[in-house]
Amino acid sequence: MATTEEVKKLAALARITIADEELTTKTAQGGSSDAAEAAFRKFTSEFDAILAYVGQLEELELPEGLVGEKPALRNIFRDDAEPYPARTFTEKITAQFPARSGDALLVKQIISHE
């Protein structure tokens, strides 16, 4: 079972905020609080389960050729070239647009600089 310090450290790494009251098993009067003890058990059991799951990575067997090897970079996008000649669709687009000035399409102003 994880200790209070280990739970705090793991919570900080996971960016989870856990109040100290949730991790202590004693109340201010020195007695044991059932709610605090249940919360502490909850956190430690959850973190133990997470660590056990992540620990499975240590058991993972990789093929000999893959250890430390990085995959080759490749471009999955189209070539940097114009797929169509310039102005191929300009006339069709501007003809369908409601407001224009030459080849510029006029749109309603949505950003104000006031």
Secondary structure in CASP SS format (residue, H / E / C, confidence):
PFRMAT SS
TARGET T0000
AUTHOR 0000-0000-0000
METHOD secondary structure of the structure
MODEL  1
M C 1.00
A C 1.00
T C 1.00
T H 1.00
E H 1.00
E H 1.00
V H 1.00
K H 1.00
K H 1.00
L H 1.00
A H 1.00
A H 1.00
L H 1.00
A C 1.00
R C 1.00
I C 1.00
T C 1.00
I C 1.00
A C 1.00
D H 1.00
E H 1.00
E H 1.00
L H 1.00
T C 1.00
T C 1.00
K E 1.00
T C 1.00
A C 1.00
Q C 1.00
G C 1.00
G C 1.00
S E 1.00
S C 1.00
D H 1.00
A H 1.00
A H 1.00
E H 1.00
A H 1.00
A H 1.00
F H 1.00
R H 1.00
K H 1.00
F H 1.00
T H 1.00
S H 1.00
E H 1.00
F H 1.00
D H 1.00
A H 1.00
I H 1.00
L H 1.00
A H 1.00
Y H 1.00
V H 1.00
G H 1.00
Q H 1.00
L H 1.00
E H 1.00
E H 1.00
L C 1.00
E C 1.00
L C 1.00
P C 1.00
E H 1.00
G H 1.00
L H 1.00
V C 1.00
G C 1.00
E C 1.00
K C 1.00
P C 1.00
A C 1.00
L C 1.00
R C 1.00
N C 1.00
I C 1.00
F C 1.00
R C 1.00
D C 1.00
D C 1.00
A C 1.00
E C 1.00
P C 1.00
Y C 1.00
P C 1.00
A C 1.00
R C 1.00
T C 1.00
F C 1.00
T H 1.00
E H 1.00
K H 1.00
I H 1.00
T H 1.00
A H 1.00
Q H 1.00
F C 1.00
P C 1.00
A C 1.00
R E 1.00
S E 1.00
G C 1.00
D C 1.00
A E 1.00
L E 1.00
L C 1.00
V C 1.00
K C 1.00
Q C 1.00
I C 1.00
I C 1.00
S C 1.00
H C 1.00
E C 1.00
END
